[in-house]
Amino acid sequence: MRAMWKGSVSFGLVSIPIQLYAATENKNVSLRQVHEADGGRIQYKRFCTVDGQEVPYAEIAKGYELPDGEMVVLTDAEMAELPLPTQRMIDVLEFVPMESIDPIQFDKTYYLEPQKNAVKPYVVLRDALQKASHVAIAKVAVRQRESLAVLRVHDDVLVMTTMLWPDEVRVPDFPFLHEDLPQVRAQEITMAGSLIDSLSEPVFEAEKYSDSYREALESMIEAKAAGNETAKPGPVAAKADVVDLMSALQASVNAAKKSRKPATTRKPAARKASGKGDAEPKAAKKPATPRARRSPKSA
């Protein structure tokens, strides 16, 4: 595994330097978008809707769209000035029983590995958490986003699970909650309880289950590959230099003039005016675009 973040766990006056690793990985089969006829990959370019030009990554900033369509542009320098004290610190705030946290608030989970010379305080915190049967509530910033987090022990390793903020959990407000509920008989509750009892196990064993859809998809891919049912797309075309539309059109006209054969002495037949085909095409009307509004600091 590759460390994705380095910092420290801080609780009281104790600071434990750690490295953060993603504890889970996506096992979905990665499928590309391709042209069905020949298997060629579909590519996308970043372009500006105002000037129609392709935009290099270095010139892309962040923007917040206002209700009236105007855009507040935020540069990387401005974003870096925002206060983010937990950018390199997992700041422990309190300790609570695990069962007091609703799992709906859990987001992503990470492993914490102690850095050199920090194994002892790491083990002290780990063992103290296990003995207390509590978890630590902390604040942490990962990828410029501050979150609440839970620190707990899993397989003798400290694990951090980021949490959603309270206002990020939607309140269920469905019509049936405000209506008169149907009458439920005691026998129906008893029968449902019997069904639960018949399907109950002492512990959850995740190893008993597997992703049957992914297994079927992998088998289909292997069968097609073994039967030579594959497409061999040609080499990916090199990226062309970005040029404006008028320059490209002018270059095309010049090239066409050079390639034309010399005119013969025979006069070309007069063309009939069709009224439609001879009319010059009108230039496409440029769509209205939102005005960009700089943030007060960068204005």
C-alpha positions in Angstrom: 0.0 0.0 0.0 1.1 3.6 -0.6 0.7 6.3 2.0 -1.7 9.0 0.9 -1.3 11.4 3.8 1.2 12.1 6.5 0.5 13.9 9.8 0.0 13.1 13.5 -2.7 12.1 15.9 -3.0 14.6 18.7 -4.8 13.9 22.0 -4.0 16.0 25.0 -0.3 16.8 25.0 0.5 13.6 23.1 1.3 13.7 19.4 1.8 10.5 17.4 3.3 10.9 13.9 1.4 8.5 11.5 0.9 7.7 7.8 -2.6 7.3 6.4 -3.6 4.5 4.0 -6.9 3.8 2.2 -8.4 0.8 4.0 -10.7 -0.2 1.2 -10.4 -0.6 -2.6 -12.9 -0.7 -5.4 -13.1 -4.1 -7.0 -15.5 -3.1 -9.8 -14.4 -4.2 -13.3 -13.0 -1.1 -15.0 -14.8 -0.6 -18.4 -13.9 2.1 -20.9 -16.2 4.0 -23.2 -15.3 2.8 -26.8 -16.7 3.1 -30.3 -18.8 0.0 -30.8 -17.8 -0.5 -34.4 -14.0 -0.7 -33.9 -13.2 -0.5 -30.1 -11.5 2.8 -30.4 -11.4 4.7 -27.0 -13.6 7.7 -26.5 -11.6 10.8 -25.4 -12.8 14.0 -23.8 -11.1 17.4 -23.8 -11.4 20.3 -21.3 -12.6 23.4 -23.1 -14.0 26.7 -22.1 -17.7 27.4 -23.0 -16.9 31.1 -23.4 -14.1 31.1 -26.0 -14.4 27.5 -27.2 -10.7 26.9 -26.6 -9.1 23.8 -24.9 -7.9 24.8 -21.5 -4.6 23.4 -20.0 -4.8 22.0 -16.5 -2.6 24.7 -15.1 -5.1 27.4 -16.1 -8.1 25.7 -14.4 -9.4 27.3 -11.2 -12.4 26.6 -8.9 -15.6 28.4 -9.3 -18.9 28.8 -7.4 -22.0 29.5 -9.5 -24.4 32.0 -8.0 -28.2 31.6 -8.4 -28.2 34.3 -11.2 -25.6 32.3 -13.2 -22.6 34.5 -12.4 -19.5 32.7 -11.3 -17.2 33.5 -8.3 -13.7 32.4 -9.4 -11.4 31.1 -6.6 -7.7 30.7 -7.3 -5.5 28.1 -5.8 -3.6 30.8 -3.9 -6.9 32.1 -2.4 -7.9 28.6 -1.4 -4.6 28.0 0.3 -5.2 31.0 2.6 -8.3 29.5 4.1 -7.9 28.4 7.7 -7.4 24.6 7.9 -5.7 23.8 11.2 -6.3 20.0 10.8 -4.5 19.8 7.5 -1.7 17.7 9.0 -3.3 16.8 12.3 -5.9 14.3 13.5 -7.2 16.3 16.5 -8.9 14.1 19.1 -11.9 16.0 20.7 -13.6 13.4 22.9 -14.2 9.7 23.5 -17.6 8.1 23.2 -19.2 4.6 23.0 -19.2 3.2 19.5 -22.9 2.4 19.7 -23.8 6.0 20.2 -22.9 6.8 16.6 -25.4 6.1 13.8 -23.6 4.3 10.9 -25.4 6.6 8.4 -22.8 9.2 9.3 -19.8 7.0 8.3 -18.0 7.9 5.0 -14.5 6.5 4.2 -12.1 4.4 6.2 -8.3 4.6 6.5 -5.5 2.6 8.2 -3.1 4.5 10.5 0.5 3.3 10.6 2.9 4.8 13.1 6.0 6.5 11.8 9.5 5.7 13.1 10.0 6.3 16.8 6.2 6.6 17.3 5.3 3.0 17.8 5.1 3.2 21.6 2.6 6.1 21.9 0.7 4.5 19.1 0.4 1.2 20.9 -0.6 3.0 24.2 -3.5 4.8 22.4 -4.5 1.6 20.7 -4.6 -0.5 23.9 -6.3 2.3 25.9 -9.1 2.5 23.3 -9.6 -1.3 23.4 -9.7 -1.3 27.2 -12.1 1.5 27.5 -14.4 0.1 24.8 -14.7 3.6 23.5 -13.8 5.3 20.2 -12.2 8.7 19.7 -14.0 11.6 17.9 -11.6 13.8 16.0 -11.3 16.4 13.3 -9.2 15.9 10.3 -8.7 17.5 6.8 -8.1 15.2 3.9 -7.8 16.7 0.4 -8.7 20.2 1.6 -11.9 19.1 3.2 -12.3 19.0 7.0 -14.4 16.2 8.4 -15.3 14.7 11.7 -13.8 11.2 12.2 -13.9 8.2 14.4 -10.7 6.5 15.6 -11.1 2.9 16.6 -9.1 -0.4 16.7 -9.4 -3.1 14.0 -7.1 -6.1 13.7 -4.6 -4.4 16.1 -4.4 -1.3 13.9 -5.8 2.1 14.5 -8.5 2.8 11.9 -10.0 6.2 11.1 -13.4 6.6 9.5 -14.4 10.0 8.3 -17.9 11.1 9.1 -20.5 13.3 7.4 -21.4 16.6 9.1 -24.9 16.5 10.7 -26.3 18.9 8.1 -25.1 16.5 5.3 -27.4 13.7 6.5 -30.9 14.2 4.9 -33.9 14.1 7.1 -36.4 11.4 5.8 -39.7 13.2 5.2 -41.9 10.9 3.2 -45.7 11.3 2.9 -46.5 8.0 4.5 -45.0 9.2 7.8 -47.7 11.9 8.0 -50.6 9.5 7.1 -52.6 7.1 9.2 -50.6 3.9 9.2 -52.4 0.6 8.5 -53.3 -1.5 11.4 -50.7 -4.2 12.1 -51.9 -7.4 13.9 -49.8 -9.0 16.6 -49.7 -12.2 14.7 -48.0 -10.5 11.8 -45.3 -9.1 14.1 -44.8 -12.5 15.6 -44.5 -14.2 12.2 -42.0 -11.5 11.1 -40.0 -12.2 14.3 -40.0 -15.9 13.5 -38.6 -15.2 10.1 -35.8 -13.1 11.6 -35.0 -15.8 14.1 -34.8 -18.5 11.3 -32.3 -16.3 9.4 -30.3 -15.1 12.4 -26.6 -15.9 12.8 -24.4 -15.3 15.9 -21.9 -13.1 14.0 -21.6 -11.5 10.5 -19.2 -13.4 8.3 -18.6 -11.3 5.2 -16.5 -14.2 3.6 -19.8 -16.1 3.0 -20.9 -13.6 0.3 -19.4 -12.6 -3.1 -20.1 -10.2 -5.9 -21.9 -12.5 -8.4 -22.4 -9.8 -10.9 -18.6 -8.9 -11.0 -17.8 -12.7 -11.3 -20.2 -13.1 -14.2 -18.8 -10.0 -16.0 -15.2 -11.2 -15.6 -16.2 -14.6 -17.0 -17.9 -13.0 -20.0 -14.7 -10.9 -20.7 -12.5 -14.0 -20.3 -14.7 -16.0 -22.7 -14.7 -13.2 -25.3 -10.9 -12.8 -25.0 -10.4 -16.6 -25.4 -12.6 -16.7 -28.4 -10.8 -13.9 -30.1 -13.9 -11.7 -29.9 -11.8 -8.6 -29.4 -11.3 -5.4 -31.3 -7.9 -4.0 -32.1 -8.2 -0.2 -32.2 -5.5 1.7 -34.0 -2.9 3.9 -32.3 -4.3 6.9 -30.3 -3.9 10.0 -32.4 -1.4 12.5 -31.2 -2.8 15.6 -29.6 -3.0 18.4 -32.1 -1.8 21.9 -31.1 -4.6 24.2 -30.0 -5.4 26.7 -32.8 -8.3 29.1 -33.2 -11.1 28.2 -35.6 -10.5 31.1 -38.0 -6.8 30.2 -38.4 -7.7 26.5 -39.1 -10.3 27.6 -41.7 -7.8 29.9 -43.4 -5.2 27.3 -43.6 -7.7 24.8 -45.1 -8.6 27.4 -47.8 -5.0 28.0 -48.7 -4.3 24.3 -48.9 -7.3 23.8 -51.1 -6.2 26.6 -53.5 -2.8 25.1 -53.9 -4.1 21.7 -54.7 -6.6 22.8 -57.4 -5.6 22.0 -61.1 -5.0 24.9 -63.5 -8.3 26.1 -65.1 -8.9 24.9 -68.7 -9.9 27.2 -71.6 -13.3 25.7 -71.6 -15.9 27.8 -69.8 -17.7 26.1 -67.0 -21.4 25.6 -67.4 -23.5 28.3 -65.8 -24.9 27.3 -62.5 -28.6 27.7 -61.8 -29.4 29.8 -58.8 -31.4 27.6 -56.5 -32.3 30.3 -54.0 -31.1 28.1 -51.2 -27.8 26.5 -52.1 -26.2 29.7 -53.3 -27.0 31.7 -50.2 -24.1 32.2 -48.0 -24.5 30.5 -44.6 -25.1 32.7 -41.7 -22.6 32.6 -38.9 -23.8 30.7 -35.9 -25.0 33.0 -33.1 -22.7 32.9 -30.1 -24.5 31.6 -27.1 -24.9 33.8 -24.1 -22.3 32.9 -21.4 -22.2 33.6 -17.7 -20.1 36.5 -16.6 -17.2 35.6 -14.2 -17.1 37.5 -11.0 -13.8 37.4 -9.1 -13.8 36.9 -5.4 -13.4 40.3 -3.5 -9.7 39.5 -2.7 -8.6 38.7 -6.2 -10.6 41.5 -7.9 
